[in-house]
Amino acid sequence: MSNSINPLPLPKSPAFPQLDSGPVGKADGSGAASFQKLVVQAFGQANQMGQAGQNAVAEGLAGGDITQVEVFTAVKKADLALRMMLQIRNKLLESYNEIKQMRM
């Protein structure tokens, strides 16, 4: 008679791009290409999360079959993705300015 309590399923974590398992920084410049690809994928995923958040808000306001918790979760994911991308952009600009100021 003892039924185990089934926990609620955990929400999926956002899928962040994975680094290629191949060698990085070969003489042919493939390391730079893979970094560029990684950054572009990350910005694309952040954009998709932002659009998903906007769609969830629109569906919630239109009276669709979506709960307030789902809307809040979608908007929070979009917010976190945007904040992460802003920090990446800030670090890249900081690195660029530091390299620009180097004396040769």
N, C-alpha and C positions, 0 to 999 in steps of 0.2 A: 504494500500500500504506500510505501514511501516513494514518491516521485521526486526525482532530482530537479532542482530549479534550473531551468535553462536560461543562461544569461542572454541579454539582448545582443544581437550581432553588433560588433564594433564597426564604425564607419571606415571606409577605405581611406588610407592616407593618400595625399596627393602624389601622383606619380612624377617624380623628378627624374630628369634624364640621367642615364648612367654613362660613365666614362667608357670609352672603347677599351677593350682589354689588350689591344695591340700596343706596340712600343710607341712612345711619345717622344717627339723631338728628333726625328730622323733628319738626315741631311737634306732630304727633299722638301722639308717644311711641312710635313703632314701633321706635326704637333700643333702648329698654328691653325691648320685647317680643322683639326678635331676640336680645338678650343672654340673656334668660331662657330662650328656646328653645335657644340654644347650650349653656348650662350644663346644662339638663335632658337634652339629647341626650348630652352628655359623661358625665353620671352614669349614664344608661341603658346606654351602651356599656361603661363600667367594670363595671357590674353584670353585663352579658352575658359579659364576659371572666372575671369571677369564677366565674360559673356554669359556663362552659366548662372552667375549671381544675378545679373540683370534679368535673365529669363525667369528665374525663380521668383524674383520680386514681382515681375509683370504677371506671372501666373497666379501668385498669391493675391494680388490686388484684383485680378479678374475673377476671383472666386474659384480657381481651379482646384484640382485634387492634390493639394500640397499643404503640409502643415507649417505652422509658424517656425517650428524648430528646424525643418528642412530649409526654409528660406533663410533663417539666421545662419545656419551652417554653411550654405552656399555663399552667402555674402561674406562671412568670416574667412572662408577659404580664399576668396578673391582678394580680400583685404590683406591677408598674410602673404599671398603670392606677390601682390603689388609692392608691399613693404620689402620683401626679399629682393625683388628686382631693383628697387631703388637703392638698396644697400650695395648690391653688386655693381650697379652703375656708378655709385659714389666711389667705391674702391677702385674701379677701373680708371675713373677720371683722376683720382688721387695718384695712382700708379703712373699714369701718363704724364701728369704734371711733374712728378718726381723725376722721371726719366728725362723729360724735356729740360729740366734744370741742371742735369749732369754736365760737367765740363769734360771736354775731350782733349 
